[in-house]
Amino acid sequence: MLINGGFGVNIVVENLRVQLSLSKPNPTPYNLHMANQTIAKPLGLIRDLEIFVHGIPYIVTLLLSITMY
């Protein structure tokens, strides 16, 4: 599942990246501002990943997180 962070970048958990055999992420300059007012540093960034939803291709950027609550 992709979770859109509201600014055109989607969040995916690290164990899903491994399960899907996605490429290793690049460093990211972003911090995430969580709903509980804390700041989290993503594990990395994967740009321009092509995914298909119902046969329609989309180009997405993924921010990797350790876990989602």
C-alpha positions in Angstrom: 0.0 0.0 0.0 1.2 3.5 -0.8 0.5 6.2 1.7 0.6 9.6 0.1 2.2 12.1 2.4 0.3 15.0 0.9 3.2 16.5 -1.0 3.5 14.1 -4.0 5.8 11.7 -2.2 4.6 8.3 -1.0 5.7 6.5 2.2 6.4 2.7 2.2 7.9 0.6 5.0 11.4 -0.9 4.6 10.3 -4.5 4.9 7.9 -4.0 2.0 10.8 -2.6 -0.1 12.8 -5.7 0.6 9.9 -8.0 -0.2 9.3 -6.3 -3.5 13.0 -6.3 -4.4 13.0 -2.5 -4.9 16.3 -0.8 -5.4 18.3 0.6 -2.4 17.2 4.1 -1.5 19.2 7.3 -1.9 19.8 9.6 1.1 16.9 12.0 1.6 16.9 15.7 2.7 13.3 15.3 4.0 12.0 15.0 7.5 8.5 13.8 8.3 6.3 15.7 10.6 4.2 13.1 12.3 0.6 13.5 13.5 1.9 13.4 17.2 4.1 16.4 16.5 7.4 14.4 16.4 9.8 14.6 13.5 11.0 11.4 11.9 14.0 10.9 9.5 13.1 8.6 6.6 15.5 5.8 5.7 15.9 7.0 2.2 14.2 8.0 -1.1 13.5 6.0 -4.3 12.7 8.4 -7.2 10.8 7.7 -10.5 9.6 4.2 -9.6 7.1 2.9 -12.2 4.1 1.1 -10.7 0.9 -0.2 -12.2 -2.5 0.2 -10.7 -5.3 -1.6 -12.6 -2.9 -1.7 -15.6 -2.3 2.0 -15.6 1.4 3.1 -15.1 2.2 5.7 -12.5 5.6 7.2 -11.8 6.0 7.6 -8.0 8.7 8.7 -5.5 8.9 6.7 -2.3 10.1 7.7 1.1 11.2 4.7 3.2 10.2 4.4 6.8 11.1 1.7 9.4 7.5 1.2 10.6 4.1 2.8 10.2 1.6 3.0 13.1 
